[in-house]
């Protein structure tokens, strides 16, 4: 933003292109090109060479006054933004792909309701990537669909979740009172894409019970899966935490329970770096999330 006149001011004060280039950490030819471009822009010579020294011309003297004024403006700008940032609550959350869709929206809504002036940003990745981001403090907190035991990370369990069978309201299984494993064998399904804890949990369940589903599609969006089930006359397995009544109603779907599915338990947790340095906003977010799910469990 302030490069042009800042470079010019450094040349004036060093009275040498070589010394100015070293101070600015640029090459001397690059700085010479910069000076020529500035002279072309103002239409005047800014320096005369006297022996080995550079001496300002009257045009250079006038431009130097503007360069000093711009330097003062830059300092004011940096100070103002530093003070502004220090007074705002900022929070960066890392979320695994499934928690980004199933859990994070509710937590952000609760947090912004309590802290309306907070600036929140989120990044997504696989669980191991979120853990690495937390370790390296690239994010303030992480939201993952598992428990972890890492010496440099605090893991805060929020709630337990399990898979549910979801079918269109007009599906033959929709009216069944009790489901058996045989009802799932060969069932046409739309499943979440491979590479996440959720799909791994699904595949483990199939293997454990000797089930080979008829996989029609693999998609990395819960919402897209729900929208496609009715048209494809297919079923799916989704986390119970995601299956809010309004989503099922809007997509004309029903959630079905199966004893064997209720044992596919997975814990959703918040993680943050161990030790000092946790931001106030991050500590507030963790505490709010803990209370949010404690209240829901007691409701």
C-alpha positions in Angstrom: 0.0 0.0 0.0 2.8 2.4 0.9 5.6 1.0 -1.1 6.4 3.7 -3.8 7.1 6.7 -1.6 8.6 4.5 1.2 11.3 3.2 -1.2 11.9 6.8 -2.4 12.3 8.1 1.2 14.8 5.3 1.9 17.0 6.3 -1.1 16.9 9.9 0.1 17.9 9.0 3.6 20.7 6.6 2.6 21.9 8.8 -0.2 22.9 5.6 -2.0 20.9 3.1 -4.1 23.1 0.2 -2.8 22.6 1.0 0.9 18.9 1.7 0.4 18.5 -1.7 -1.5 20.2 -3.5 1.4 18.0 -1.8 3.9 14.9 -2.6 1.9 16.0 -6.2 1.1 15.6 -5.7 -2.6 18.1 -5.9 -5.4 19.8 -2.7 -6.6 18.6 -3.1 -10.2 15.0 -3.6 -9.0 15.3 -0.4 -6.9 16.7 1.5 -9.8 13.8 0.4 -12.0 11.4 1.5 -9.2 13.0 5.0 -9.1 12.9 5.4 -12.9 9.2 4.4 -12.8 8.5 7.0 -10.1 10.3 9.7 -12.0 8.3 8.8 -15.1 5.1 9.1 -13.0 5.9 12.6 -11.7 7.6 13.7 -14.9 10.6 15.1 -13.1 14.2 14.0 -12.2 14.3 13.4 -8.5 18.0 13.0 -8.0 21.3 14.3 -9.5 24.5 12.4 -9.0 27.3 14.4 -7.4 30.4 12.2 -7.3 29.2 9.0 -5.5 26.3 10.7 -3.8 22.7 11.2 -4.8 21.4 14.7 -4.3 17.7 15.6 -4.5 16.5 17.9 -7.1 13.8 20.5 -6.1 11.2 18.1 -7.4 12.7 15.4 -5.2 12.7 17.7 -2.2 9.0 18.4 -2.6 8.2 14.7 -3.1 10.2 13.8 0.0 7.8 15.9 2.1 4.9 13.9 0.8 6.8 10.7 1.5 7.3 11.7 5.2 3.6 12.6 5.5 2.7 9.2 4.0 5.1 7.5 6.5 3.2 9.2 9.4 -0.1 8.1 7.8 1.1 4.5 7.6 2.1 4.5 11.3 -1.4 5.8 12.2 -3.0 3.2 10.0 -1.1 0.3 11.5 -1.7 1.6 15.0 -5.4 2.1 14.4 -5.8 -1.4 13.0 -3.8 -2.9 15.8 -5.9 -1.3 18.4 -9.1 -2.2 16.5 -8.1 -5.8 16.3 -7.1 -6.0 19.9 -10.5 -4.9 21.0 -12.4 -7.5 18.9 -13.1 -11.1 19.7 -11.8 -13.4 16.9 -12.2 -17.1 16.7 -10.9 -19.6 14.1 -12.5 -23.0 14.2 -11.2 -26.2 12.4 -14.0 -28.7 11.7 -14.0 -32.1 10.2 -16.2 -32.4 7.1 -19.0 -34.3 8.9 -19.1 -32.0 12.0 -19.0 -29.0 9.7 -22.4 -30.1 8.4 -23.9 -31.7 11.4 -22.7 -29.8 14.5 -20.9 -26.6 13.8 -23.9 -24.6 12.5 -25.7 -25.0 15.8 -22.6 -24.0 17.9 -21.9 -20.9 15.8 -25.5 -19.8 16.1 -25.3 -20.2 19.9 -22.0 -18.4 20.1 -22.9 -15.5 17.9 -26.1 -15.2 19.9 -24.1 -14.8 23.1 -21.2 -12.8 21.4 -22.7 -10.9 18.5 -19.6 -8.8 17.9 -17.3 -11.9 17.5 -15.5 -12.5 14.2 -15.6 -16.2 13.4 -13.9 -18.1 10.6 -13.8 -21.8 9.9 -11.7 -24.2 8.0 -12.4 -27.8 7.2 -10.3 -30.9 6.8 -10.1 -34.6 7.8 -9.8 -35.4 11.5 -6.1 -35.9 11.5 -5.7 -32.6 9.6 -7.8 -30.7 12.2 -5.7 -32.3 15.0 -2.5 -31.0 13.3 -4.0 -27.5 12.9 -4.7 -27.4 16.6 -1.3 -28.6 17.5 0.3 -26.0 15.3 -2.1 -23.3 16.6 -3.3 -22.6 13.1 -6.8 -22.7 14.5 -8.0 -21.8 18.0 -10.3 -24.9 18.5 -11.1 -28.0 16.5 -14.4 -29.8 16.2 -14.1 -33.6 15.4 -16.3 -36.6 15.5 -14.1 -38.7 17.8 -12.2 -38.7 21.1 -8.4 -38.3 21.0 -5.7 -38.7 23.5 -2.8 -36.4 22.6 -0.3 -35.0 25.2 -0.4 -31.5 23.8 -4.2 -31.3 23.2 -7.2 -31.0 25.5 -10.1 -33.0 24.3 -13.6 -32.0 25.5 -16.3 -34.6 24.7 -19.6 -33.0 23.8 -22.1 -35.8 23.0 -22.4 -39.4 21.7 -23.9 -40.1 18.3 -24.8 -43.1 16.3 -26.0 -44.0 12.8 -29.6 -44.2 11.8 -31.3 -45.6 8.7 -33.1 -43.0 6.6 -35.6 -43.8 3.9 -38.2 -41.9 1.8 -41.7 -41.7 3.3 -43.0 -43.9 0.4 -40.3 -46.5 0.9 -41.4 -50.1 1.7 -39.5 -50.0 4.9 -41.0 -46.7 6.1 -44.0 -48.4 7.7 -42.1 -51.2 9.4 -42.4 -51.2 13.2 -39.3 -53.3 13.8 -36.3 -53.7 11.5 -33.9 -56.6 11.2 -30.5 -56.8 9.6 -32.0 -58.8 6.7 -34.0 -55.7 5.8 -30.7 -53.9 5.0 -29.0 -56.6 3.0 -28.9 -55.6 -0.7 -30.8 -52.3 0.1 -30.1 -49.6 -2.6 -28.2 -46.8 -0.8 -26.6 -43.4 -1.3 -23.6 -43.2 1.0 -21.2 -40.5 2.1 -17.9 -40.4 0.2 -14.9 -42.4 1.5 -12.2 -40.9 3.5 -14.1 -39.6 6.6 -14.8 -41.2 10.0 -18.4 -41.4 9.1 -17.9 -43.5 6.0 -15.3 -45.6 7.8 -17.9 -46.2 10.6 -20.5 -47.2 8.0 -18.1 -49.6 6.2 -17.1 -51.1 9.5 -20.7 -51.7 10.4 -21.4 -53.4 7.0 -18.4 -55.6 7.4 -19.1 -56.6 11.0 -22.6 -57.8 10.0 -21.7 -59.3 6.7 -23.8 -56.8 4.7 -23.1 -55.8 1.1 -25.1 -52.7 0.3 -26.1 -51.8 -3.3 -24.3 -48.5 -3.5 -26.0 -46.2 -6.0 -24.0 -43.0 -5.3 -21.3 -41.6 -3.1 -21.6 -38.0 -2.2 -19.7 -35.7 0.3 -22.8 -33.7 1.3 -25.4 -34.7 3.8 -27.9 -32.2 2.3 -27.4 -33.6 -1.2 -27.9 -37.1 0.1 -31.2 -36.2 1.7 -32.5 -34.4 -1.4 -31.7 -37.4 -3.7 -33.1 -40.2 -1.6 -36.8 -39.9 -2.7 -36.0 -39.5 -6.4 -33.6 -42.5 -6.3 -35.9 -44.6 -4.0 -32.8 -45.3 -1.9 -31.8 -45.4 1.7 -28.9 -44.0 3.6 -27.1 -44.1 7.0 -26.6 -40.7 8.6 -25.6 -39.5 12.1 -28.6 -39.0 14.5 -27.3 -35.6 15.4 -27.8 -34.3 11.9 -31.4 -35.6 11.4 -33.4 -32.8 12.7 -37.2 -33.2 12.3 -37.5 -30.2 10.0 -34.9 -31.7 7.6 -36.8 -35.0 7.5 -40.1 -33.3 7.0 -38.9 -31.0 4.2 -37.5 -33.9 2.3 -40.3 -36.3 3.0 -38.1 -38.8 4.8 -38.3 -40.9 7.9 -35.7 -42.0 10.4 -35.7 -45.7 11.3 -33.9 -47.3 14.3 -32.1 -50.6 14.3 -30.7 -52.2 17.4 -27.4 -52.9 15.7 -27.1 -49.3 14.5 -27.7 -47.9 18.0 -24.3 -49.5 19.0 -22.3 -47.5 16.3 -21.5 -44.9 19.0 -19.1 -42.1 18.1 -18.3 -39.1 20.4 -18.1 -35.6 19.0 -15.5 -33.5 20.8 -13.9 -30.1 20.9 -10.1 -29.9 21.0 -7.8 -27.1 21.8 -4.0 -26.7 22.6 -2.9 -27.6 26.1 -1.2 -25.1 28.2 -1.4 -21.2 28.4 -2.3 -19.0 25.5 -6.0 -20.0 24.8 -7.8 -17.0 23.6 -10.7 -15.6 25.7 -13.0 -16.2 22.7 -11.9 -19.8 22.3 -12.3 -20.5 26.1 -15.8 -18.9 25.9 -16.7 -21.0 22.9 -15.6 -24.3 24.6 -17.6 -23.4 27.7 -20.7 -22.4 25.8 -20.5 -25.7 23.7 -20.1 -27.8 26.9 -23.2 -26.1 28.5 -25.2 -26.3 25.2 -25.0 -30.1 25.1 -25.3 -30.5 28.8 -28.6 -28.6 28.7 -29.8 -30.7 25.7 -28.9 -33.9 27.5 -30.9 -32.9 30.5 -33.9 -31.6 28.5 
